[in-house]
Amino acid sequence: MNIPFNKPYLSGNVLASIQHVLDSGKLSGDGAVCKTVERRMELLFHIRYTLLTTSGTHALETAMMLLGLQSGDEVITPSFTFVSTANAIIRCGGKPVFCEINGRTLTMDVQDVERKISSRTKAIVPVHYAGVSADMDELCALAHTHQCMVVEDAAQGVNARYKGKFLGTIGDLGAYSFHDTKNYICGEGGALLTNDEPLARRAEIIREKGTNRSNFLRGEVDKYTWVDLGSSYVLSDILAAVLNDQLNELDAIQQRREKIHRAYIAGLTELEQLEKLRLPVIPEYCASNYHIFYVLLPDAAQRNRLLTKLKEAGVGATFHYIPLHSSPYAQNVLGLKDLKLPVTDTVSNSLLRLPLYPQLADDQVQYVIEQVKKILR
Ligand SMILES: *Cc1c(COP(=O)(O)O)cnc(C)c1O
C-alpha cells in the first residue's frame, strides 16, 4: 500500500477548459473567466464582492493593506496558523498579537482575545482551522465593542458554514485559498470577499498595481493611472478556468470528503473510548467542509511513534503547524521568547493528520483505520 497524504483533485473537463482560454488569446489576469468565477462565487456564497487573487496569502495581504495599519497597530490572530496570516500583518505595518486556541475546536480562544484586545487593536483575524468555524458571533461582538475589523482567514473554509452563513462572508473581509492542498484548487490562487463597496473598490485598485484600471474597463474613467499603493494580485484566466471547473463539482467534492471523514470517525471511535486518541469536534453551529481529518494523541512521543509506524505501513500521515510564536522568526526577530500559549503547544505536539481527498477509495480509508488501530492497540 502507498497512500499519499494529498492528491490534487481535477475534473475531467480541465484540459478542455484550459485549451479554451489558450485559444481565446487572452491569458492574463482579471479576464472574462475570472469575472465568470467571481460572479459565480458571489451567488454561491451570498457575498456582494469577490475578487480572485494570485493566492490566499495575497488575499490576506490585500485585506491588511485595506486596514491602513500604522506603526504600533495590533492585529490579533492565533499562533496555530499558517505563516501567511502573520506575514500579511507585518508586511502591512502591523504587529501580530498571538492568541491561544480553544483545545476542543482548535479555533481562536475568545477569552484570550478578550484579554489581549485594546485600543491599539485594529483587527481580529480568526482562522477557520480544518474548515471548522471560529466563534464568529462572540468575535464580531468583541470587534464591534472595540471598533476594530474582523478579517476571516477562511483559506481552509471554502463552502463551510457558521450558523448558515458561509465562512469568509461573516467578517468585514474574508480570504480564501485555492492552493492545491485545499478543497477547491487551481494550483495557486485565492479570493478576497467583502460586502463593503468602498473596501471592494479599493481592493480592485490594490490588486491592479495601484491603478484604477478596473474603473477604466467598466467605462467609469476615460484613462487609467496610478491612484494608490498596490501590487499585482490578479489571477490568470488559465488558472481561473481550472477553478471554474471545480465550482461545477462544489458539492460533490464536499460530499465525498464528508463520507471519508465519517468513515474515519466510525472506525476510530473505539480508540477514543479506550482513550488512545481524541477525534475532531465539529460544533453543532458549524457545517464543516471536511478540509482536514486530524486526531490528537496523548503526547508528542505517541504522536511521533504513530507517524513513523504509519509511514512504514505506506500511509502518508503528517503533523501540522509549528506554532508561530515558537518559530525562529518570532523568537529572534519579534522577541516573543516569553509568550506562553500552552494549549497551542500541546495541540501542535499531539496532532496528526490522515489522508483526505476525493480520490481516496473506501478500501484505502479502511486500510488507514486498520493500521491506526493496529499501531495504537
Ligand atoms: C493555505 C493557507 C493560507 C495561504 O494560502 P495560499 O493560497 O497557499 O497562499 C493562509 N492561511 C491558512 C490558514 C491556510 O491554510
The ligand as an ORCA input file, in Angstrom:
! r2SCAN-3c Opt
* xyz 0 1
  C      -3.363     27.721      2.879
  C      -3.476     28.773      3.912
  C      -3.092     30.098      3.672
  C      -2.340     30.538      2.438
  O      -2.959     30.277      1.237
  P      -2.057     30.224     -0.113
  O      -3.105     30.185     -1.184
  O      -1.237     28.990     -0.040
  O      -1.244     31.463     -0.172
  C      -3.311     31.045      4.658
  N      -3.878     30.713      5.818
  C      -4.252     29.452      6.101
  C      -4.899     29.155      7.418
  C      -4.050     28.437      5.163
  O      -4.412     27.175      5.465
*
